[in-house]
């Protein structure tokens, strides 16, 4: 498995549009360059996050034509905001691409091997694309990691790439669906477990190459609520030997501590 950096406006826009469609359902996405998206646009875009619903008052092709016509308006508006920022931040995007290439070339193979050793999962992709983007933080869709240019420091990009690579190393979508349905706090447990796993990989990377990359912190949205549990979570992570056992252990721990969860508020 190899890492590949792809600086491409159209590919980056596909994730930007996906994000705009989900802004109202996932408020943690409303950061950085996405703050400028008008509420009217994000609320209207939300309607296109679900399959087409028929009116049952006319032929389905008429419903479809109206759906496509309105969706094209959403795409046009979102693309206007995306392209403005894409042009404005060319310098930062190219710098981001350079940092991502350096990470891939210098330490990509070691990171890939280390993640598989920690999770005990095989890689399901032959390559992972690292895509500099107009985005806040990082996210992954299939084998594409979208990295927001605002991360700024090389250290932050290391953390972002490693974290998202752990998500890329998860089992197949169908297996994950079955696995997540067994958890009390599925997304909260998986995200917290992924931070703990990311820090295991960072520690090994630092030790191997004499680096000084800081451990990843929990997301700002739930950091304060989880702060008192953090020491115990770190102790827990030291005893875990795989991805699935880490997520299950975190879920049981959070449930025992009566942690209400952040993502669970949004049915995640």
C-alpha positions as CSV (number, residue, x, y, z in Angstrom):
1,X,0.0,0.0,0.0
2,X,1.3,3.4,-1.0
3,X,0.5,7.1,-0.3
4,X,-0.1,9.4,-3.2
5,X,-0.5,13.2,-3.1
6,X,-3.2,14.5,-5.5
7,X,-3.6,18.3,-5.8
8,X,-6.8,18.6,-7.9
9,X,-9.6,21.2,-7.6
10,X,-12.4,18.9,-8.9
11,X,-11.5,16.1,-6.5
12,X,-11.3,18.5,-3.6
13,X,-14.6,20.1,-4.5
14,X,-16.3,16.7,-4.4
15,X,-15.6,16.6,-0.7
16,X,-16.4,20.3,-0.2
17,X,-19.9,19.7,-1.7
18,X,-20.3,16.6,0.5
19,X,-19.5,18.7,3.5
20,X,-21.9,21.5,2.6
21,X,-24.7,18.9,2.2
22,X,-23.9,17.7,5.8
23,X,-23.2,21.0,7.6
24,X,-26.6,21.2,9.3
25,X,-26.5,17.5,10.4
26,X,-22.9,17.6,11.6
27,X,-22.2,21.0,13.2
28,X,-18.6,20.1,14.0
29,X,-17.9,20.6,10.3
30,X,-18.7,24.3,10.5
31,X,-15.1,25.5,10.9
32,X,-12.4,27.2,9.0
33,X,-13.3,28.1,5.4
34,X,-16.8,26.4,5.8
35,X,-17.8,29.2,8.2
36,X,-18.6,31.4,5.2
37,X,-21.3,29.1,3.8
38,X,-24.7,30.9,4.2
39,X,-27.3,29.3,6.4
40,X,-29.8,29.4,3.6
41,X,-27.5,27.4,1.3
42,X,-26.6,24.8,4.0
43,X,-30.2,24.3,5.0
44,X,-31.3,23.8,1.4
45,X,-28.3,21.6,0.6
46,X,-29.3,19.3,3.6
47,X,-32.3,18.2,1.5
48,X,-29.9,16.5,-0.9
49,X,-28.3,14.3,1.7
50,X,-31.1,11.7,1.3
51,X,-32.3,9.7,-1.7
52,X,-34.9,11.3,-3.9
53,X,-38.4,11.1,-2.5
54,X,-41.3,10.9,-4.9
55,X,-44.3,13.2,-4.6
56,X,-46.7,10.5,-5.7
57,X,-48.6,13.3,-7.5
58,X,-46.9,13.1,-10.9
59,X,-44.7,10.8,-12.9
60,X,-41.4,9.9,-11.0
61,X,-39.3,11.3,-13.9
62,X,-40.8,14.8,-13.2
63,X,-39.8,14.5,-9.6
64,X,-36.4,13.4,-10.7
65,X,-36.0,16.3,-13.2
66,X,-37.0,18.9,-10.5
67,X,-34.5,17.2,-8.0
68,X,-31.7,17.4,-10.5
69,X,-32.5,21.0,-11.4
70,X,-32.5,22.2,-7.8
71,X,-29.4,20.1,-7.0
72,X,-27.5,21.8,-9.9
73,X,-28.3,25.1,-8.2
74,X,-26.8,23.9,-5.0
75,X,-23.7,22.7,-6.8
76,X,-23.3,26.0,-8.6
77,X,-23.5,28.0,-5.4
78,X,-21.2,25.7,-3.4
79,X,-18.7,25.7,-6.2
80,X,-18.6,29.5,-6.3
81,X,-17.4,29.6,-2.6
82,X,-15.0,26.7,-3.2
83,X,-13.4,28.2,-6.3
84,X,-13.0,31.6,-4.6
85,X,-11.0,30.0,-1.7
86,X,-9.2,27.6,-4.1
87,X,-7.8,30.6,-6.0
88,X,-7.2,32.7,-2.9
89,X,-5.2,30.0,-1.1
90,X,-3.1,28.5,-3.9
91,X,0.1,29.2,-2.0
92,X,-1.2,27.4,1.1
93,X,-2.6,24.5,-0.9
94,X,0.7,24.0,-2.8
95,X,2.6,24.2,0.5
96,X,0.2,21.6,2.0
97,X,0.9,19.3,-1.0
98,X,4.6,19.7,-0.5
99,X,4.3,18.7,3.2
100,X,2.1,15.7,2.4
101,X,4.7,14.5,-0.2
102,X,7.5,14.8,2.3
103,X,5.5,12.8,4.9
104,X,4.7,10.2,2.3
105,X,8.3,9.9,1.0
106,X,10.1,10.1,4.3
107,X,7.9,8.1,6.6
108,X,4.9,6.8,4.7
109,X,6.1,3.1,4.5
110,X,6.9,3.0,8.2
111,X,3.5,4.6,9.2
112,X,1.6,2.2,7.0
113,X,3.4,-0.8,8.5
114,X,3.0,0.5,12.0
115,X,-0.8,1.1,11.7
116,X,-1.4,-2.4,10.4
117,X,0.7,-3.8,13.3
118,X,-1.3,-1.9,15.8
119,X,-4.8,-2.6,14.5
120,X,-4.1,-6.1,13.2
121,X,-6.1,-5.2,10.1
122,X,-5.0,-5.7,6.6
123,X,-5.1,-2.8,4.1
124,X,-8.1,-3.0,1.7
125,X,-6.7,-0.4,-0.7
126,X,-3.6,-0.5,-2.9
127,X,-3.1,3.2,-2.5
128,X,-4.3,6.1,-0.4
129,X,-4.7,9.6,-1.9
130,X,-3.7,12.6,0.1
131,X,-5.8,15.5,-1.2
132,X,-5.0,19.2,-0.1
133,X,-8.4,20.8,0.3
134,X,-10.6,23.7,1.3
135,X,-11.6,22.0,4.5
136,X,-11.4,22.3,8.3
137,X,-9.2,19.5,9.6
138,X,-9.2,16.2,7.9
139,X,-11.6,13.5,6.7
140,X,-11.6,10.3,4.6
141,X,-13.9,9.0,1.9
142,X,-13.0,5.5,0.7
143,X,-9.2,5.8,-0.1
144,X,-9.0,9.6,-0.2
145,X,-7.9,11.7,2.7
146,X,-8.9,15.3,2.4
147,X,-6.5,17.5,4.3
148,X,-7.5,21.1,5.0
149,X,-4.7,23.6,4.3
150,X,-5.3,25.4,7.6
151,X,-3.4,22.8,9.6
152,X,-0.4,25.0,8.9
153,X,2.4,23.1,10.7
154,X,4.1,19.9,9.5
155,X,3.6,18.4,12.9
156,X,-0.2,18.9,12.6
157,X,-0.2,17.3,9.2
158,X,1.6,14.2,10.5
159,X,-1.1,13.9,13.2
160,X,-3.9,14.4,10.6
161,X,-2.5,11.9,8.1
162,X,-1.9,9.2,10.8
163,X,-5.4,9.6,12.3
164,X,-7.1,9.4,9.0
165,X,-5.0,6.4,7.9
166,X,-6.3,4.5,10.9
167,X,-9.8,5.1,9.5
168,X,-8.6,3.9,6.1
169,X,-7.4,0.7,7.8
170,X,-10.7,-0.1,9.3
171,X,-12.5,-3.3,8.0
172,X,-14.9,-3.1,5.1
173,X,-17.9,-0.8,5.3
174,X,-20.3,-3.7,5.8
175,X,-18.2,-5.3,8.6
176,X,-17.9,-1.9,10.3
177,X,-21.7,-1.4,10.1
178,X,-22.3,-4.7,11.9
179,X,-19.5,-3.9,14.4
180,X,-20.7,-0.4,15.2
181,X,-24.3,-1.5,15.7
182,X,-23.1,-3.5,18.7
183,X,-21.8,-0.4,20.5
184,X,-23.6,1.9,22.9
185,X,-21.7,5.0,21.8
186,X,-20.4,4.0,18.3
187,X,-19.0,7.2,16.8
188,X,-17.7,8.6,20.1
189,X,-16.0,5.3,21.0
190,X,-14.5,4.9,17.5
191,X,-13.2,8.5,17.4
192,X,-11.7,8.4,20.9
193,X,-10.1,5.0,20.2
194,X,-8.7,6.3,17.0
195,X,-7.0,9.2,18.8
196,X,-5.5,6.7,21.3
197,X,-4.3,4.5,18.4
198,X,-2.9,7.5,16.6
199,X,-0.8,8.4,19.6
200,X,0.6,4.9,19.8
201,X,1.8,5.2,16.2
202,X,3.2,8.7,16.8
203,X,5.2,7.4,19.8
204,X,6.7,4.7,17.6
205,X,7.4,7.2,14.8
206,X,9.2,9.5,17.3
207,X,11.2,6.7,18.7
208,X,12.3,5.3,15.4
209,X,13.3,8.5,13.7
210,X,14.1,10.7,16.7
211,X,11.2,13.1,16.0
212,X,9.3,15.2,18.4
213,X,5.7,15.1,17.1
214,X,3.2,15.8,19.9
215,X,0.4,13.4,20.7
216,X,-2.9,14.2,19.2
217,X,-5.4,15.9,21.5
218,X,-9.1,15.0,21.6
219,X,-11.4,17.1,19.4
220,X,-12.2,20.6,20.8
221,X,-15.9,19.8,20.7
222,X,-15.7,17.1,23.3
223,X,-12.3,17.7,24.9
224,X,-13.6,19.4,28.0
225,X,-16.3,16.8,28.7
226,X,-13.7,13.9,28.4
227,X,-10.9,15.7,30.3
228,X,-11.4,13.9,33.6
229,X,-11.4,10.5,31.9
230,X,-8.3,11.1,29.8
231,X,-5.8,9.6,32.3
232,X,-7.7,6.4,32.6
233,X,-8.2,6.2,28.8
234,X,-4.5,6.5,28.3
235,X,-3.9,3.7,30.7
236,X,-6.6,1.6,28.9
237,X,-4.9,2.1,25.6
238,X,-1.6,0.7,26.9
239,X,-3.2,-2.7,27.4
240,X,-5.1,-3.0,24.1
241,X,-3.7,-5.1,21.2
242,X,-6.0,-4.4,18.2
243,X,-8.4,-1.9,16.6
244,X,-11.6,-3.8,17.5
245,X,-10.6,-4.5,21.1
246,X,-9.6,-0.8,21.5
247,X,-13.0,0.4,20.3
248,X,-15.0,-2.1,22.4
249,X,-12.9,-1.3,25.5
250,X,-13.4,2.4,25.1
251,X,-17.2,1.9,24.5
252,X,-17.5,-0.2,27.7
253,X,-15.4,2.3,29.7
254,X,-17.4,5.3,28.5
255,X,-20.7,3.5,29.2
256,X,-19.6,2.6,32.7
257,X,-18.6,6.2,33.4
258,X,-22.0,7.3,32.1
259,X,-20.4,9.5,29.5
260,X,-23.3,10.9,27.4
261,X,-21.2,11.3,24.2
262,X,-20.9,14.2,21.7
263,X,-21.6,12.6,18.4
264,X,-24.5,10.5,19.8
265,X,-26.4,13.8,20.2
266,X,-26.6,13.8,16.4
267,X,-27.4,10.1,16.0
268,X,-23.9,9.3,15.0
